[in-house]
Amino acid sequence: MSEPFRRLGLTAAPLALALATTAPARAQEPILLDPIILSGGFSPVSAAAYGRAATVLTAEEMQQRGVASVQDALRGLPGVSVSSTGASSTAVRIRGGESRHTLILIDGVNAGAGDQPYPLGGLDLADVERIEVLRGPQSVYYGSDAATGVVNIITRKAERSGGYARAEVGHGGALAFGHAVVTDRWRLQADLGYRDDNGYDHSVAGNGDKDGIRRATLGFSGEWTASEDLRLGFSSRHSEERYWYDATNPAPTSAEDYLEDASHWADRDERINLLWGEWSTLDGRLTHRLSWQDTVNEITTHDDNPSESKLRRRAWKYRATYGLDGAAASADQTLALSLERITDRTSGEADRRWDTDAVALEYRGAYANGLDVQFGVRHDDNSRFQSKTTWNAGVSWRVEGTPWRLHASAGTGLSNPQYYQIIGGFGSIGNPDLKPEESRSVDLGVEYTLPDGRGTLDLTWFRERLEDEIEWSGVAFPDGTNYRNQSGTSRREGIEVAYRHDITDSLTIGAAYTYLDATDPDGSVEVRRPRHELALNASLQTFGGRGWIAADLRHVRDLADTQFWGTYETTNLPDFTTVNLAASYELTDSARLTGRVTNLFDKAYSETWGYAAPGRAAWVGVETRW
């Protein structure tokens, strides 16, 4: 199947779009889509008024596609590249940035701790309501961890009393349970999830054992409307995970002998706690929000060099929003002030504590001519690195009387060096003289709404520049370290296409395509970022309206990676195409049967050098709600 796609190349995405948009017109009532609210600033904003590039995945969409994990949901999205080194660690890169430039949030709280990016691995979708992916620098709102983009995972918030239970078996098993009690004044909710993925052989040679993940998550959340002007809330999420992994051959000669079977495993303990309060004053003209956030990640490895590490981030955040022309919640123009105090701590091979004080301002305006603007500026004062100022601007213009919307954004981002890059560890020598990486970005896009509001086609061009990019080499640099800031500018440029069309009331098709040109200052290609990535999907409501059948196709081409032997040469991995299927059927008004198959044709492929991706796997499940 991959050979036809190799010949089609870049023509595949435009061809799919052309076929869909030329489908015969049908005499049906217009579809009115509810506005989707993004967490793209200091207050929510409608997707139709958001100037920066973003994608929102709803729980319904992910259920129809049959995806069960966050990393699988992100694969194939515009501007996003996902690569895994086994089941336990997945890197998410946005617009050609490094994985450390992408911030992973859970309910707006940094899922990573200390100064480390979140090691996306076994994160389940059991209690996820939607996922928001914001592309481009977001440092104004989220600090140094969001240099190229943000993935915000938002868990469900029950609107009525009731709950759900689901179970799934096949290539492993999963259980999930949730219940909420909701009144006019308060909500109290609990969610429990457990998954054992049964693992798979990570070795390219296919002669190893299975390594996988076993993870359990317990979450509590609630909120209380104390008065007309005061709301209080909390959330607490605790996950315990065990994952298994192979050893690496210190002297490999090919990808086939890079991994070696070993009885290695690690335990990961994650805790995310949030307390918040919102207070409205001046008849709603001025609103205040104060929150306390605490994220802890503890990792204990059991291998030839066992280790323990604890990473913690605590943050106090205050935000005031003032409505310039009315109540802040409904004003056309708002001004927001944010103050933050963040403490990062890391213990393990060495103990480190870094403090950050930040202040930010944001203006947002919606004008009668369909123009929406957003501008923000932030200043970070870090105890370890020099002070930095970042900014961001976005504009959206709905051209009156036409199906067109123009959007554009520009801004800067910041990424501070991580502790292991400074002090070393895991066999590498750190560099205490590393400087923060600084990015700047611009994008221009146009969105077309299909007749009768039955879908959209969005095309975005982007250009990113990164100064002082930190690189690692297995061969020490002249100063004796394995890390250094590259001199010159790293360049990333590309095109993102997103398409969705409700062909009929029962049939929906979609497509996403990303072209990326990402190079180091010396012109060499950046690794683990495919130049071309195409995703096609279709979902059909069937069984008399009681069920769905969905199919996903993903094609990746021109994906380079580093060979971890010899001179560490960069090489292209083989192109690949995968197909997933999913189906569901409503047994009753409150019970649903599900089934899914991933990698339907059992395609052998790799997203990273030396690591095989999972082969074909299947599951069946049942869910009930009350």
Secondary structure, DSSP 8 states (H G I E B T S, - for coil): -HHHHHHHGGGHHHHHHHHHHTS-------------EE--SSS-EEGGG--S-EEEEEHHHHHHHT--BHHHHHTT-TTEEEEESSTT-EEEEETT--GGGEEEEETTEESS-TT----BSS-B-TTEEEEEEEES--HHHHGGG-SSEEEEEEE---SSSEEEEEEEEESSEEEEEEEEEE-SSEEEEEEEEEEE---EE--SSS-S-EE-EEEEEEEEEEEEE-SSSEEEEEEEEEEEEEEEEEEE-SS-SSGGGSEEEEEEEEEEEEEEEEEEEEEEETTTTEEEEEEEEEEEEEEEEESSS-EEEEEEEEEEEEEEEEETTS-TTT-SEEEEEEEEEEEEEEESSS-EEEEEEEEEEEEEEE-TTSEEEEEEEEEEEESSS--EEEEEEEEEEE-TTSSEEEEEEEEEEEE---HHHHH-BTTB---TT---EEEEEEEEEEEEE-GGG-EEEEEEEEEEEEES-EEE-SS--TTS-SEEE-SSEEEEEEEEEEEEEE-SSSEEEEEEEEEEEEE-TTS-B-SS--SEEEEEEEEEEEGGGTEEEEEEEEEEESEEEE-SSTTT-EEEE--EEEEEEEEEEESSSSEEEEEEEESTT-----SBTTB-----EEEEEEEEE-
